[in-house]
Amino acid sequence: MQQDKNMYQKGISKKNRIVLAAKELFYEYGYDKTTVAMIKDRAEVSLSAIPYYFKEKDRIINIIYNDFLSNIYNLINKKITNDMDSYLRHFYASKIFYYVIFNDPYNKRFYYEVSVAQSNYKLLYPFMNNVYLNYARDFNIKLTDKEFRLIRMSDAGARREIMLKYYEDTEGITLDEMADYVTSIVGTLMGIDKNVAKVYARLSTEFASTIDYSSVKFLV
């Protein structure tokens, strides 16, 4: 039993080293230029360890994204003691999410390269699925499974295109405007009053400007 426990702990330690090494390399070199061999060398593991634990490089990215959002939500839960609906909570989370990414050129480069290579929607699907289901619950919105899937697909396509256009030309569009719009897409498609999104956008900007979120890292 002790041997099994030690092997399990060593496995967790090795996985954590791989993720940390990947974060450092993605920050330094970006998504496109970081190879599995580079991650292996930085983590000081065998080349076979990465596919063994993660199957592929993008599985590591999935963990990075989900950990990032989880840490943001945990911070919000510590800072906000009163009840709030899931839509407002996600506005708060999204504002910090985009501030951390777009206010650091290395985070921004990595996020852009992942956006071009594949949809971030795929990476965040399980996490965001629960967030959006909570919208429906909190606002008593009845959707069939087909309607929900169509909304998710519409959100994925719109979000990716808006993000790529924002990278190419930010003239006339502020970071807050972009973040608030993409955050409101699913709520609008579900039928939540647009005025609710306007209020939540203002509140999220005020919240993000008054708290210290420097401990929340996207990469390093």
N, C-alpha and C positions, 0 to 999 in steps of 0.2 A: 504493500500500500504506500509506504514512504517513497519507494522508488518511482511509483506512478505519479505521486504528488510532485516529486522533484522534476520529472520529465515534463509534467504539465506546466510547472512554473518556468522551466527553461524555454518551453515553447512560447509562452506568453511574452517572456523577455525578448526572445528573438523576433517575434512579430512586432513588438513595440520598437525595437531597433530599426527594423525595416521601414516602418511608417515614419519614424523620425528622420531617417536618412533620406527618404523620398521627399519629405517636406522641405528639408534643407536644400536638396538638389533642385526641386521644382522652383524654389524661391530664387536660387542662384542662376539657374540655366533655363528655366521655363519648362513647360510640358513637352514641347516638341523635341528639345535637345537632350532631355534626360532619358537615358536608356536603362533597361533592367540591369545591365552589367555595371553601370555607374552606381545604381542603388545597392547592388551586391557588394561592391568594393567599399562604399561608405559605411554600410551596416556591418561589414566584416562577417558576412555569412556566405555559404556556398551558393552557387548560381541556382541550384535545384531548390533552395529554401523558399525562394520567392513564388514560383508556381505552386509549390507544395502548400504554402499558407494562404496565398491570394489568387491563385489560378492565372491572373493577368495583372498588368500594371494598372488598368482602370479600376480594378477592385480596390486597390490602395486609395485611388482618388475618391471612390465612393465612401470609404471610411473617413477620409479627410473632410469631405463635405458634411457628412452626417455628424461627425464630432464637432465641427465648427458650429452648426446650427444648434446642436444640443447644448453646447457651452453658452451660446447666446441666450437660449431659453432659460437655462439655469440661472444666468445672471439676472434676467428679468424677473424670474420668480423670487429671487432674493430681494430685489429692489422694490417690487410692487406687492404690497400686502393685501390690498383690497381686491375684490372680485372684478374680473373683466372678461368680456367675451373673447372667443378665440380669434375673431377678426382683428380686434384692436391689439391683442397680444402679438399677432403675426405682423401687423404694421410696425410695432415696436421692434420686433426681431429683424424684419427686413431692412429697416433704416440702419441698424447697427451692421447688419450683413453687408450692405452696399457701401457704407462708410469705410469699413475695415478694408474691403477689397479695392475700392476705387481711389482711396487716398494714399495707397502705397503702390508705386509703379510696378514693383515686382509681383505683388498679389494680382494687380490689374492685368499684367501680361499673362500670367498663368491662367487666370479666369477666361481671358479672351481666347487663348489657344485651345482650352478645353471646350469652349462654346463653339468654336469653328470645327473642331474634330468630331464632336458629337453633342447631342442635346444634354444640357445640364438636367433637364427634366428626367431623363433616364436615371441619372445618378441619384437624384433626390426623390424618386417616385415613392418609395415606401414611407419616408418621413412625411412628405407633403400630402400624401394621400390621407393620412390621419388628420392633418391640419385642416384640410378642406372638408372632410367628413364632419369635423367639429363645427365648421361654419354652418352646415346644414342643420346640425342639432341645435346650435344656439339661436338660430334665426327661424327655426321650425320650417325649414324648406324641404319639401318632399320631392325627391328625384328618383327616377328609375336608375337601375345600374347602367343602362345604355346612355341615358342623359348625362350621368356623371362621367362616364368614359369620354363622351363627346366634349364635355366641358374641359376635361383634363387635356385632351388632345389639342383643343383650341388654345388653351393657355400655353401649352408647350411651344406650339408654332409661333404664336404672337410674341411670347417672351423672348425667344431666341432671335427672331428677326429684329425686334426693337433693340435688343442688347447689341447686336452686331452693327446696326445703324448708328447707335449711340457712340460706339467706338470710332466709327468712321467720321462722324460729324456731330459734334456736341453744340454747335452754334444755336443759340436760342433755347436750349434745353438744359436746365440745371440738373445736378445729380439728384436733388430732392424730387424734382418733377418726374424724372425717369423712374426712380425707385417707387414713388407713390403710384404712378400709373401701372407699372407691372404688378405691384402688390394688389391693386384693385381689380385686376382682370377677372379672376375667378369669382369674386364677390359680385361683380356686375353681371357676369354670365348667369349666376345663380338667382339674380333678381334682387339683391340687396340694394337699398336706396343709395344712389350715388352721393347724396349729401352726407351719408354716414361715412363714406370713404374720405370725403373732404375734411370732415372733423377729425377723423382718425389720423389722416396725413399730418395735420397741424399738430396734434397731440404727440405723434411719434417723433416729429422734428424737435419739439420742446423736450421730450424725454431724452433723446439721444444727445442733446446739447447740455444736459445737466448732470449726466452720470459719467463715471470713469469706466470705460470698457476696454482699457488698454491691456488688460490681462487676457482678453479674448483674442486668440490668434487664428488666422486662416491657415498660414503655413508656419512661419517662425516669428 
